[in-house]
């Protein structure tokens, strides 16, 4: 597959958004590839009408890709923002650099470089594991004007990693392998549906089935080295250096709110916490979806107006 447009992966997702959640994606992004740190990174570029107020960079998690964040991209573009939604290495349509073994640290480094190469105000938005990636990237980038996250999961905490795994025994076994046989772990591959609880993505059975079965999502094979290096990146004291908004789904069966709040409390600087009325890990249910979109709109308006 060379592009998302007209692919089964995209058309099925777009149709489920419309029929199950009443979410219609009005725009079509331009699909480009950009060489970043040796990786041929696939990026969806969502253009606003007229001059852009700034750029939002969307950061997917360990069970998705840039196109999954189309509802947030479509909203930001409608508000006058240019949106970049990259597929990070090992996921989606990005072609990893030769020899890449799943090193998670490349994720925030790539996002930070994209931010540094962008003119005007920049806001990062991360969903799922993309939340911590966005915070790490903001710390590494020269200038980021704001960060929005739906989840803050410290995978460096063994208890949190076990909670995020599909089964706790699998998380415990992985931790043992990370400690005793990293050289072997880095050579192994697993399909995402086996490594993570993909059917906890949504409260909707049809959406969960899509995530579990799609070849670019649940059926995607990923290196265990990604999860080992994700665990090795500890989230201790954090300071993204810009306003942070945590908008957490209120009914997230994968990563409950209290897990994110543990990390949120350790973040220094200007920060705001909002819990949605409901909403699963990918908050498409109403009223959570409308509340999330409203929170994003207010935040972007504040950044564009210079108020943070």
LINBEL-V435432 format. One record per residue. N is the residue number from 1. RES is the residue in three letters. SS is DSSP state (alpha for helix, beta for strand, coil for the rest). NEAR is the number of other C-alpha atoms within 8 Angstrom. Layout:
N:RES:SS:NEAR
N:RES:SS:NEAR
This chain:
1:UNK:coil:5
2:UNK:coil:4
3:UNK:coil:8
4:UNK:coil:9
5:UNK:coil:6
6:UNK:coil:7
7:UNK:coil:9
8:UNK:alpha:6
9:UNK:alpha:10
10:UNK:alpha:11
11:UNK:alpha:10
12:UNK:alpha:9
13:UNK:alpha:11
14:UNK:alpha:10
15:UNK:alpha:8
16:UNK:alpha:11
17:UNK:alpha:11
18:UNK:alpha:10
19:UNK:alpha:8
20:UNK:alpha:7
21:UNK:alpha:10
22:UNK:coil:7
23:UNK:coil:8
24:UNK:coil:7
25:UNK:coil:9
26:UNK:coil:5
27:UNK:coil:6
28:UNK:coil:6
29:UNK:coil:8
30:UNK:beta:7
31:UNK:beta:9
32:UNK:beta:8
33:UNK:beta:9
34:UNK:beta:9
35:UNK:beta:8
36:UNK:beta:9
37:UNK:coil:6
38:UNK:coil:7
39:UNK:beta:12
40:UNK:beta:12
41:UNK:beta:16
42:UNK:beta:14
43:UNK:beta:13
44:UNK:beta:14
45:UNK:beta:12
46:UNK:beta:14
47:UNK:coil:10
48:UNK:coil:12
49:UNK:coil:8
50:UNK:coil:5
51:UNK:coil:6
52:UNK:coil:11
53:UNK:coil:10
54:UNK:coil:13
55:UNK:beta:14
56:UNK:beta:13
57:UNK:beta:14
58:UNK:beta:14
59:UNK:beta:16
60:UNK:coil:17
61:UNK:coil:12
62:UNK:coil:7
63:UNK:coil:10
64:UNK:coil:11
65:UNK:coil:15
66:UNK:alpha:16
67:UNK:alpha:9
68:UNK:alpha:9
69:UNK:alpha:11
70:UNK:alpha:9
71:UNK:alpha:9
72:UNK:alpha:8
73:UNK:alpha:12
74:UNK:alpha:12
75:UNK:alpha:9
76:UNK:alpha:13
77:UNK:alpha:14
78:UNK:alpha:9
79:UNK:coil:8
80:UNK:coil:13
81:UNK:coil:14
82:UNK:beta:15
83:UNK:beta:15
84:UNK:beta:12
85:UNK:beta:14
86:UNK:beta:13
87:UNK:coil:14
88:UNK:coil:13
89:UNK:coil:12
90:UNK:coil:10
91:UNK:coil:12
92:UNK:coil:12
93:UNK:coil:10
94:UNK:coil:14
95:UNK:beta:10
96:UNK:coil:11
97:UNK:coil:9
98:UNK:coil:4
99:UNK:coil:4
100:UNK:coil:7
101:UNK:coil:9
102:UNK:coil:13
103:UNK:coil:10
104:UNK:coil:10
105:UNK:alpha:9
106:UNK:alpha:8
107:UNK:alpha:10
108:UNK:alpha:13
109:UNK:alpha:10
110:UNK:alpha:11
111:UNK:alpha:12
112:UNK:alpha:12
113:UNK:alpha:10
114:UNK:alpha:8
115:UNK:alpha:12
116:UNK:alpha:10
117:UNK:coil:6
118:UNK:coil:8
119:UNK:coil:7
120:UNK:coil:7
121:UNK:coil:11
122:UNK:beta:15
123:UNK:beta:14
124:UNK:beta:14
125:UNK:beta:14
126:UNK:beta:19
127:UNK:coil:13
128:UNK:coil:15
129:UNK:coil:13
130:UNK:alpha:15
131:UNK:alpha:18
132:UNK:alpha:13
133:UNK:alpha:12
134:UNK:alpha:16
135:UNK:alpha:12
136:UNK:alpha:10
137:UNK:alpha:12
138:UNK:alpha:16
139:UNK:alpha:10
140:UNK:alpha:9
141:UNK:coil:11
142:UNK:coil:6
143:UNK:coil:8
144:UNK:coil:14
145:UNK:coil:11
146:UNK:beta:12
147:UNK:beta:17
148:UNK:beta:14
149:UNK:beta:18
150:UNK:coil:12
151:UNK:coil:17
152:UNK:coil:14
153:UNK:coil:13
154:UNK:coil:11
155:UNK:coil:11
156:UNK:coil:12
157:UNK:coil:9
158:UNK:alpha:9
159:UNK:alpha:6
160:UNK:alpha:12
161:UNK:alpha:13
162:UNK:alpha:13
163:UNK:alpha:12
164:UNK:alpha:11
165:UNK:beta:12
166:UNK:coil:12
167:UNK:coil:10
168:UNK:alpha:9
169:UNK:alpha:7
170:UNK:alpha:11
171:UNK:alpha:14
172:UNK:alpha:9
173:UNK:alpha:8
174:UNK:alpha:8
175:UNK:alpha:9
176:UNK:alpha:9
177:UNK:alpha:10
178:UNK:alpha:10
179:UNK:alpha:7
180:UNK:alpha:6
181:UNK:coil:9
182:UNK:alpha:11
183:UNK:alpha:6
184:UNK:alpha:7
185:UNK:alpha:12
186:UNK:coil:13
187:UNK:coil:10
188:UNK:coil:9
189:UNK:beta:8
190:UNK:beta:10
191:UNK:beta:11
192:UNK:alpha:14
193:UNK:alpha:10
194:UNK:alpha:8
195:UNK:alpha:10
196:UNK:beta:11
197:UNK:coil:13
198:UNK:alpha:13
199:UNK:alpha:10
200:UNK:alpha:11
201:UNK:coil:12
202:UNK:coil:13
203:UNK:coil:9
204:UNK:coil:7
205:UNK:alpha:8
206:UNK:alpha:7
207:UNK:alpha:10
208:UNK:alpha:14
209:UNK:alpha:9
210:UNK:alpha:10
211:UNK:alpha:12
212:UNK:alpha:12
213:UNK:alpha:9
214:UNK:coil:11
215:UNK:coil:8
216:UNK:coil:11
217:UNK:coil:14
218:UNK:coil:14
219:UNK:coil:12
220:UNK:coil:11
221:UNK:beta:8
222:UNK:beta:12
223:UNK:beta:14
224:UNK:alpha:13
225:UNK:alpha:14
226:UNK:alpha:13
227:UNK:alpha:9
228:UNK:alpha:12
229:UNK:alpha:12
230:UNK:alpha:12
231:UNK:alpha:12
232:UNK:alpha:7
233:UNK:coil:9
234:UNK:coil:9
235:UNK:coil:8
236:UNK:coil:5
237:UNK:coil:7
238:UNK:beta:10
239:UNK:coil:10
240:UNK:coil:14
241:UNK:coil:8
242:UNK:coil:13
243:UNK:coil:12
244:UNK:beta:12
245:UNK:beta:12
246:UNK:beta:13
247:UNK:beta:14
248:UNK:beta:12
249:UNK:coil:17
250:UNK:coil:13
251:UNK:coil:10
252:UNK:coil:11
253:UNK:coil:8
254:UNK:coil:10
255:UNK:coil:12
256:UNK:coil:10
257:UNK:alpha:12
258:UNK:alpha:6
259:UNK:alpha:11
260:UNK:alpha:12
261:UNK:alpha:9
262:UNK:alpha:8
263:UNK:alpha:12
264:UNK:alpha:9
265:UNK:coil:6
266:UNK:coil:9
267:UNK:beta:10
268:UNK:coil:9
269:UNK:coil:9
270:UNK:coil:7
271:UNK:beta:9
272:UNK:beta:7
273:UNK:beta:8
274:UNK:beta:8
275:UNK:beta:9
276:UNK:coil:12
277:UNK:coil:9
278:UNK:coil:12
279:UNK:coil:18
280:UNK:coil:16
281:UNK:coil:14
282:UNK:coil:10
283:UNK:coil:12
284:UNK:coil:10
285:UNK:coil:11
286:UNK:coil:9
287:UNK:coil:9
288:UNK:alpha:15
289:UNK:alpha:11
290:UNK:alpha:8
291:UNK:alpha:9
292:UNK:alpha:11
293:UNK:alpha:10
294:UNK:alpha:8
295:UNK:alpha:9
296:UNK:alpha:9
297:UNK:alpha:10
298:UNK:alpha:8
299:UNK:alpha:10
300:UNK:alpha:9
301:UNK:alpha:8
302:UNK:alpha:10
303:UNK:alpha:12
304:UNK:alpha:11
305:UNK:coil:7
306:UNK:coil:6
307:UNK:coil:6
308:UNK:coil:11
